[in-house]
Amino acid sequence: METCKHTLHQWKRIALIEEQVALPNGHIIMHTTISHPGAAVILPIDDDGRIIMVNQFRPSLKKWLIELPAGTLEKDEPIEACALRELEEETGYSAQQLLPLGQVTPMAGFCDEIQHLFVAKQLTRTQRYSCDEDEVIEVKAFAISELESMIISGDITDAKTIACLSKAKLCGYL
């Protein structure tokens, strides 16, 4: 089968792709996907056991979200390098220890993004890099009990944050 595939829109490293897809049941459909290079999500734990979070203004939602630091992979960038870069850019911390937690697929119905989850330990305070033009970020530290209460109350709604905190707790890091 010859596939029909074309880019409807491109923005930074993200594209809107329409293509012909053969389903397992034999049906052929036209499907539109957001093509995303992938991202790193970092759960930084300081020496006191507090979690370093970002309070970030999200223009798409026009509101602030409390979330773990995270960011998109650059071209040909190893995922671990992305995690360490994003941690320092967004929080001003570097990590001596970076532990992989696996990956999540946050929007599989319409996006091919894979988010790679990490726990960062042995943190050292550095200088925060300048954020991207569309990033407004405040850095805050929380006890895990505070974050769990904020998830229950709905003050934390970010899916990657909830998934990474849950996986880290299930794996015994929290």
Secondary structure, DSSP 8 states (H G I E B T S, - for coil): ----EEEEEEETTEEEEEEEEE-TTS-EEEEEEEE---EEEEEEB-TTS-EEEEEEEETTTTEEEEE--EEE--TT--HHHHHHHHHHHHHSEEEEEEEEEEEE-TTTTTB---EEEEEEEEEEE-------TT--EEEEEE-HHHHHHHHHHTS---HHHHHHHHHHHHTT--
